[in-house]
Amino acid sequence: MNRTRIKICGLTREQDVQAAVDAGVDAIGFVLYAPSPRAVTAARAGELARLLPAFVTPVLLFVNESPENIALACQKVPGAWLQFHGEESPDQCRKIARTLGRRWMRAARIPAETPLGQAPFDLVKYAFDYQDAQAVLLDAHVEGYGGGGKTFNWSLLPQNVNAHLVLSGGLNAANVTEGMAALRTCGLSLAVDVSSGVESAKGIKDANKIRDFVRAVRAADALHPL
């Protein structure tokens, strides 16, 4: 069966990390962006990451952060992937990741609709520009950076993206099957990333919603066996 990898992002509490691990997720995201209601410090991310068993990957989310602060955070969380979610250029991402020896992904903030007179978001070009990334994360463009619980029009994405894709933005147990069906063949592979869709409040995860989300992803996988 084609097993879709699952990331839960924006964790702030030990019990939520444990609930995600118990549900069988593959990666845990920690937001190191102070304005976010889901933000944690690098030290706190390190505490929470120590709860992760082998083969569950920590991911550190940054928004226009300095290389120095990213390096300090990486000291607290060994083995973490980097997720660049701001205006970081390909060269900036590449240099930071190579210097630190970390795998990384780049968030693509996709508009819900294309403004009149503007070209639509070019995901093929974006993936080419960030071709050194291990994955491109597809998020809805909202005010601020992520965590808005908004989806974008999945049907408008191209079917020939030369990148491993991570579907994010407004996912929950009720709509993840539809999103996976729309994007399963768009890139080299497809993973999913959820934050607000498994919360009872911002930054507070709900164990039942996490389990329901994972079950929905596994059910969708069963519909598309290899």
PEQUI-V731495 format. One record per helix or strand of 3 or more residues. SS is the DSSP state (h for helix, s for strand). FROM is the first residue (numbers start at 1). TO is the last residue. Records with the same first field share a line. If there is no record, write none. Layout:
SS=FROM-TO / FROM-TO
This chain:
s=6-9 / 27-31 / 57-62 / 81-84 / 104-110 / 135-140 / 164-167 / 189-194 / 199-201
h=14-23 / 42-49 / 67-76 / 90-100 / 123-129 / 154-156 / 176-183 / 196-198 / 207-223
